[in-house]
Amino acid sequence: MLLKLVDLFSFFSVVLRAGTLVFQSVLLGGVLFALWVARASPEVAPEGLGRVQASTWRLLRIGAVGLVLMQLLYLYINSAVLMATAEIGFSEVIGANFFISGCIVLTAALAIVILASGDHRVSKWTLPLLALVVMGGSVMTNHAASRLELRPLLITLSCIHELATGFWIGGLPFLILGLFRAKDSTTRWYVTERFSRMALASVAALVISGITMSVIYIGSWRAVLGTSYGVMVLAKATMLGALLLLGGLNFLLIRSGRKDDALPRLRRLIEAEVGIGITVILTAASLTSQPPAVDQVDDTLTFSQIYHRVSPVLPRLTYAYVVEPASARKGGAPKPGRLENNIVRYNVDGFLLTPVFINNAIESESNHHWMGLVVFIMGVLALLARSGKMPWANYWPLLLIAIAAFIFIQADSECWPVGWKSFGACWIDPEAFQHRIAALLCAGFGIFEMRVHRRPYQNERLALIFPLLAAIGGAVLLTHSHAISNVKESTLVELSHVPMGVIAVFAGWSRWLELRLPEKNRAIPSFVWPVCFVLIGTLLLNYREM
């Protein structure tokens, strides 16, 4: 069991770190929302604000409980893996930095659960201190605390960054809940205006601290695209730009002063803000698993190496394998398909690739290109369906089911039902596990979206399944891990996967806005998400591993 845990540790560590940061942000945002945004005011009726306050405290407790659960899982998995790999006892684990910081966060989160359930007059003074303890425990395990140079500055910037993230992104769920619970427009407008002022200051702090840390951790323009860390920072900055766009639209709606016209749009735009904001936090969690770019000078890609991999080529839609030595074949049988002897390839460092590696790369590239062709056609059909003149184009979701079947059967040819690995063994292989989860998500896309198209007026809630799954699929792709020992090759893989993940997130939330916004405001998002699928298909058609 522990050996299986070690195999999945890289993926689970990112997921648990992401869960910790999400619930930490909710906790920080909830404390500020409860004590400042939703505080009593003579301008607002007490009963309306009372409902908002009650729901805020309830969600704050849920966030604190979630953080407790994340920390318990984090401590168990990290301790178990360390004990298994280092062959040490539990008594030696408890002195590790991750264990100490985890216990600090766990204790403070438990205290917040208790205090948020009791007398809120006492909570006014203790909750902010406990929230700062949670943040301090989190900072103990990030890059800032582990560096020798500029450590005080980086720790200060990390604290500002995490506080700003919590106050803005972590406070958004409380704003959505408050707008739902408040029954009168006066209370809704009061809460929205106060949150907007707080969010504006948080955005400024977030951007300034983020830019400063990026300059320190990345170090050069070349490292922005030449390292996995730089690529993930670029993805995070892109999604933050989308958040700023949505936040700017919200700010303009609030400044307009037209309550009845602005509030319906505000609520829907904030929903998309929450979704993209959580994905930004997931990306930040992935960053913690990557060494800063300034520490990878020798493993930074050159622009010519990047161009060689990403320059446009004709898609590979055949499976022309290299003849492998019999000793390298699984089960003693060659791969099915056309065999050639004259395929020679080199890796990013100029070393000759083995026939086994070339065959695996050929198979992976062909798989991605076939899926890219299908996704591209799917996006084009979705665009045609927008015109309303081609009803047959509305059947594009059926292509998602075809993609799911293709991934399940062909993405990992060594796995059941076509390979030598058993059904159970494939589910504990980290890469195969993620591919099969992606297949299930694609099948879900197709099934639910077809049901929506067949009965568009009876499936309002079902219609939201597709954008949610698209956004989740993009988030999974941003935390997708590959067992690649070559750092440069890993970066080249990120250069293809990360843009697709970001675009998938935008596709999901633009579709969400199309469904949720008032009908007169749906034109732009209804065009954005099909274009996103065309772009994803184009990227897949140019996917390469050699």
Secondary structure, DSSP 8 states (H G I E B T S, - for coil): -HHHHHHTHHHHHHHHHHHHHHHHHHHHHHHHIIIIIT---TTS-HHHHHHHHHHHHHHHHHHHHHHHHHHHHHHHHHHHHHHHHHT--HHHHTTSHHHHHHHHHHHHHHHHHHHHTS-HHHHHHHHHHHHHHHHHHHHTTSHHHH-STTHHHHHHHHHHHHHHHHHHTTTHHHHHHHHHH--SHHHHHHHHHHHHHHHHHHHHHHHHHHHHHHHHHH-SHHHHHHSHHHHHHHHHHHHHHHHHHHHHHHHHHHHH--HHHHHHHHHHHHHHHHHHHHHHHHHHHHHHTS--GGG-GGG---HHHHHHHHS------S-EEE---GGGSGGG---SSEEES----B-TTS-B--HHHHHHHHHHHHHHHHHHHHHHHHHHHHHHHHTSS-GGGGGTTHHHHHHHHHHHHHSSTTBTTTSSB-HHHHHTSHHHHHHHHHHHHHHHHHHHHHHHHHSTTT-TTGGGHHHHHHHHHHHHHHT-------HHHHHHHHHHHHHHHHHHHHHHHHHHHHHHS-GGG-HHHHHHHHHHHHHHHHHHHT----
